[in-house]
Amino acid sequence: MTTRRSIIAGNWKMNTSLDEAVSLASQVVEGAAEFDGVDRILIPPFPWIIPVRDALSGSGITVGAQTCYHEDSGAFTGEVSPTMLAPLCSHVVLGHSERRHILGEDDAAVAARLEAVLRTSLSPILCVGETLEEREAGNANAVVERQLRSALAGITQADMSRVVIAYEPVWAIGTGVAASADDAQEMAAFVRSTIGALHGSTAGDGVQIQYGGSVKSSNAEELMACPDVDGALVGGASLDAGEFVAIIRAAAAGG
Ligand code: PGA
């Protein structure tokens, strides 16, 4: 059986001023530098990546990006490429539900971005998850399986070992209502078996799977104790250093 490292990432979304970003990063360093058994990533808005990276220097905590484009350079106004991010970041989030549902990224766009990211040294955090409607119609597994297959079917086994999956049910993101530990565990196990079917059981056993959607200090312990959940992608609670450090602590204890 594989031992997987826990992985906690804070997705700041389109929040923080420059001063707030640097101060938040410094507070996280103070509280979380000691938990070096956990992969810890801060994911600020693009303009704050360099100052946040500087604030994290020497702490073992890395910086990530919230999205990227699928081309390396060219006439794509407003876009940022994986090759630009690679010298700065450890991870890049792809297919976040806000990108899929508000900004119109479909499965094909997510797959193209993933392929481009895998040509660099970055690790993609691929987000998958169903809407409430899809869950109520009994289609949650089918939706998640479609999202996984579309992004991952064409990649190599070696590349698969760099991919992190975040299971984020859309109805739990920013709502204050997290999935129950049972539901999170059930879907994480389904994600693991789907990846096992695509790329073999070593890939399935080894892949880090995060749960995301209203994770906070009060529910982190229970969620991190799920055997197939290896960490969390945290939105709102990652803007509060105390909350975020408490979630990292729960992962260090549970993982
Ligand atoms: P939330 O967001 O923790 O605020 O629900 C999670 C996410 O969007 O990654």
Residues whose N, C-alpha, C, O or C-beta is under 5 A from the ligand:
A	BS01	PGA	N11 A172 I173 G174 T175 G212 G213 S214 V215 L233 V234 G235 G236 A237
